[in-house]
């Protein structure tokens, strides 16, 4: 991974943070993207590898292109893009849900991922090489009650990833996706508007995935030989069978 430039969105916490640590340990040069500059600076300070910070919201189309196009020459040639930024807001049936929650999820999970990909692609296309790894979700494979819009977003990510793989195949650019199940990150706390008690109950009685588990898979994908594309992986904790069936300890 040495000398490779890798961009990670949503690097200020969770899977993005863990991926940065794993990739930095292998000598990758990192472009760390997120909205919380203080968190990104904290991460950067502990990494023993060259890195550059980009502070922006992936849902802000103008900022996405402005920031990515502002990269200094040493970081401007992106070898691997990890589209990790995303969120869930609320867990309500459609008729009781908040339209602001819908916009927040669509802007980050769908439009944001697409904007960042579009901004990074020209250099990959011109070089006819590169690798895009999209973080989807089991929610992009199966719909569950009260998750209609979030699931729709992740189904869109899955469809976009498959279409992207078809479009970029003639250009030698790899496209991969990871669809995690339950991962113990800030995800549930954000979904439940900062309610830590409600968030903790999501993982009660089971051992969920941890951010490092997903980061290990990202690293494995990124280090695969050039002729190998690990295209699509559903990653679950042992206790989880699908979106709603889990074996919880009493």
C-alpha positions as CSV (number, residue, x, y, z in Angstrom):
1,X,0.0,0.0,0.0
2,X,3.0,2.3,0.2
3,X,2.8,5.4,-2.0
4,X,-0.8,4.8,-2.8
5,X,-3.2,7.7,-2.2
6,X,-6.4,6.6,-0.6
7,X,-9.4,8.8,0.0
8,X,-11.8,8.0,2.9
9,X,-15.1,9.8,3.4
10,X,-16.7,9.8,6.8
11,X,-13.2,9.4,8.4
12,X,-14.0,11.2,11.6
13,X,-15.5,8.2,13.3
14,X,-16.5,4.6,13.2
15,X,-15.6,2.5,10.1
16,X,-13.9,5.4,8.4
17,X,-11.6,6.1,11.4
18,X,-10.8,2.4,11.7
19,X,-10.1,2.1,8.0
20,X,-7.6,5.0,8.2
21,X,-5.8,3.3,11.0
22,X,-5.6,0.0,9.2
23,X,-4.4,1.5,5.9
24,X,-1.9,3.9,7.5
25,X,-0.3,0.9,9.2
26,X,0.4,-0.4,5.7
27,X,2.0,2.8,4.6
28,X,-0.8,4.3,2.5
29,X,-1.0,8.0,2.0
30,X,-4.5,9.2,3.2
31,X,-6.9,11.9,2.3
32,X,-9.2,12.1,5.3
33,X,-12.7,13.6,4.6
34,X,-15.4,14.5,7.0
35,X,-17.5,17.3,8.5
36,X,-15.8,17.5,11.9
37,X,-12.4,19.1,11.5
38,X,-11.4,18.6,15.1
39,X,-11.9,14.9,14.9
40,X,-10.0,14.7,11.6
41,X,-7.1,16.5,13.1
42,X,-7.1,14.2,16.1
43,X,-7.0,11.2,13.7
44,X,-4.3,12.8,11.6
45,X,-2.1,13.4,14.6
46,X,-2.0,9.7,15.6
47,X,-1.3,8.4,12.1
48,X,2.3,7.7,11.1
49,X,1.8,8.3,7.4
50,X,1.4,11.3,5.1
51,X,-2.2,12.6,5.1
52,X,-4.3,15.5,4.0
53,X,-7.6,16.7,5.4
54,X,-10.7,17.8,3.4
55,X,-13.5,19.2,5.5
56,X,-16.9,19.1,3.8
57,X,-20.3,17.6,3.8
58,X,-20.7,15.0,1.0
59,X,-24.2,16.2,0.4
60,X,-23.0,19.6,-0.6
61,X,-22.3,19.2,-4.3
62,X,-20.4,22.5,-4.8
63,X,-18.2,21.8,-1.8
64,X,-17.5,18.2,-2.9
65,X,-16.0,19.3,-6.2
66,X,-14.4,22.4,-4.8
67,X,-12.5,20.5,-2.1
68,X,-11.5,17.5,-4.2
69,X,-10.3,19.7,-7.0
70,X,-8.2,21.7,-4.5
71,X,-6.1,18.7,-3.5
72,X,-2.3,19.4,-3.6
73,X,-0.4,17.7,-6.4
74,X,1.1,15.0,-4.0
75,X,-2.5,13.8,-3.2
76,X,-4.3,14.7,-6.4
77,X,-3.9,11.2,-8.0
78,X,-6.3,9.0,-6.0
79,X,-5.7,5.3,-6.3
80,X,-8.5,4.1,-4.1
81,X,-11.7,5.8,-3.0
82,X,-13.5,4.5,0.0
83,X,-17.1,5.9,0.0
84,X,-17.9,5.4,3.7
85,X,-19.9,8.6,4.7
86,X,-23.5,8.0,5.4
87,X,-26.1,8.0,8.2
88,X,-29.6,6.9,9.3
89,X,-32.1,9.2,10.9
90,X,-35.2,8.0,12.7
91,X,-36.9,4.6,12.8
92,X,-40.5,5.3,12.0
93,X,-43.1,4.1,9.5
94,X,-43.4,6.2,6.4
95,X,-46.6,8.0,7.5
96,X,-44.9,9.1,10.8
97,X,-41.4,9.9,9.6
98,X,-39.8,13.3,9.3
99,X,-39.1,14.7,5.8
100,X,-35.9,16.3,7.1
101,X,-34.7,12.9,8.1
102,X,-35.4,11.7,4.5
103,X,-33.4,14.5,3.0
104,X,-30.5,14.0,5.4
105,X,-30.3,10.3,4.5
106,X,-30.7,10.7,0.7
107,X,-28.2,13.6,0.6
108,X,-25.5,11.7,2.4
109,X,-26.0,8.0,1.5
110,X,-27.0,8.4,-2.1
111,X,-26.2,11.9,-3.6
112,X,-23.1,12.3,-1.5
113,X,-21.6,9.0,-2.5
114,X,-22.4,9.8,-6.2
115,X,-21.0,13.3,-6.0
116,X,-17.7,12.1,-4.5
117,X,-17.4,9.3,-7.0
118,X,-18.1,11.7,-9.9
119,X,-15.4,14.1,-8.6
120,X,-12.7,11.5,-8.2
121,X,-13.4,9.6,-11.4
122,X,-11.8,11.8,-14.1
123,X,-8.2,11.1,-12.9
124,X,-8.9,7.4,-12.6
125,X,-10.4,7.3,-16.1
126,X,-7.5,9.2,-17.6
127,X,-5.0,6.7,-16.0
128,X,-7.3,3.7,-16.7
129,X,-6.6,2.4,-13.2
130,X,-8.2,2.8,-9.7
131,X,-10.4,1.1,-7.2
132,X,-13.7,2.3,-5.7
133,X,-15.0,0.6,-2.5
134,X,-18.6,1.6,-1.5
135,X,-19.9,1.0,2.0
136,X,-23.5,-0.2,1.6
137,X,-25.5,-2.2,4.2
138,X,-27.5,-5.3,4.7
139,X,-30.4,-2.8,4.4
140,X,-29.5,-2.5,0.7
141,X,-30.3,-6.3,0.4
142,X,-33.4,-6.6,2.5
143,X,-36.0,-4.1,3.7
144,X,-37.0,-4.1,7.3
145,X,-40.0,-2.4,9.1
146,X,-39.7,1.3,9.7
147,X,-36.6,1.6,7.6
148,X,-38.2,2.3,4.3
149,X,-36.2,5.4,3.3
150,X,-32.9,4.2,4.8
151,X,-33.3,0.9,3.0
152,X,-34.2,2.7,-0.2
153,X,-30.9,4.7,0.1
154,X,-28.8,1.6,0.5
155,X,-30.6,-0.3,-2.3
156,X,-29.7,2.8,-4.4
157,X,-26.1,2.4,-3.4
158,X,-26.1,-1.3,-4.4
159,X,-27.6,-0.5,-7.8
160,X,-25.2,2.4,-8.4
161,X,-22.3,0.2,-7.5
162,X,-23.4,-2.5,-9.9
163,X,-23.9,0.0,-12.7
164,X,-20.6,1.7,-11.9
165,X,-18.8,-1.7,-12.2
166,X,-20.3,-2.2,-15.6
167,X,-19.4,1.3,-16.8
168,X,-15.8,1.2,-15.5
169,X,-15.0,-2.4,-16.4
170,X,-13.6,-1.5,-19.9
171,X,-11.3,1.1,-18.2
172,X,-9.6,-1.3,-15.8
173,X,-11.1,0.4,-12.7
174,X,-12.3,-2.0,-9.9
175,X,-15.6,-1.4,-8.1
176,X,-16.3,-3.2,-4.9
177,X,-19.0,-3.1,-2.2
178,X,-19.2,-4.1,1.5
179,X,-22.6,-4.5,3.0
180,X,-22.3,-4.8,6.8
181,X,-24.9,-5.9,9.2
182,X,-24.9,-4.7,12.8
183,X,-21.8,-2.6,13.6
184,X,-21.3,-1.0,17.0
185,X,-20.5,2.6,15.9
186,X,-22.2,6.0,16.3
187,X,-24.7,4.8,13.8
188,X,-27.6,4.0,16.2
189,X,-26.9,7.0,18.3
190,X,-27.3,9.2,15.3
191,X,-30.4,7.3,14.2
192,X,-32.0,7.9,17.7
193,X,-31.1,11.6,17.9
194,X,-28.4,11.1,20.5
195,X,-30.4,8.8,22.8
196,X,-27.6,6.6,24.1
197,X,-29.9,4.3,26.0
198,X,-32.1,3.6,23.0
199,X,-29.0,3.1,20.8
200,X,-27.3,0.7,23.2
201,X,-30.4,-1.6,23.2
202,X,-29.8,-2.3,19.5
203,X,-26.8,-4.4,20.4
204,X,-28.1,-5.8,23.7
205,X,-27.4,-9.5,24.1
206,X,-25.3,-9.9,21.0
207,X,-21.7,-9.3,19.9
208,X,-22.0,-7.0,16.9
209,X,-19.3,-6.3,14.4
210,X,-16.8,-3.6,15.4
211,X,-15.5,-0.9,13.1
212,X,-12.2,-2.7,12.9
213,X,-13.9,-5.8,11.5
214,X,-15.1,-3.8,8.6
215,X,-11.8,-2.0,8.3
216,X,-10.0,-5.4,8.1
217,X,-12.1,-6.3,5.1
218,X,-11.5,-2.9,3.4
219,X,-7.8,-3.5,3.8
220,X,-8.1,-7.1,2.4
221,X,-10.0,-5.7,-0.6
222,X,-7.5,-2.9,-1.2
223,X,-4.5,-5.3,-1.0
224,X,-5.9,-7.9,-3.4
225,X,-3.8,-8.5,-6.5
226,X,-4.6,-6.1,-9.4
227,X,-6.4,-8.9,-11.4
228,X,-8.7,-9.7,-8.4
229,X,-11.8,-7.7,-7.6
230,X,-13.7,-8.8,-4.4
231,X,-16.8,-7.3,-5.9
232,X,-19.6,-7.7,-3.3
233,X,-19.5,-8.9,0.3
234,X,-22.3,-9.2,2.9
235,X,-20.5,-9.0,6.3
236,X,-22.5,-10.0,9.4
237,X,-21.8,-10.8,13.1
238,X,-22.3,-14.4,13.9
239,X,-25.4,-13.7,15.9
240,X,-27.2,-12.0,12.9
241,X,-28.9,-14.0,10.2
242,X,-30.7,-11.2,8.3
243,X,-32.1,-7.7,9.0
244,X,-34.4,-8.8,11.8
245,X,-33.3,-12.3,13.0
246,X,-30.6,-12.3,15.7
247,X,-29.7,-14.7,18.4
248,X,-29.6,-12.6,21.6
249,X,-28.4,-13.9,25.0
250,X,-31.0,-13.7,27.7
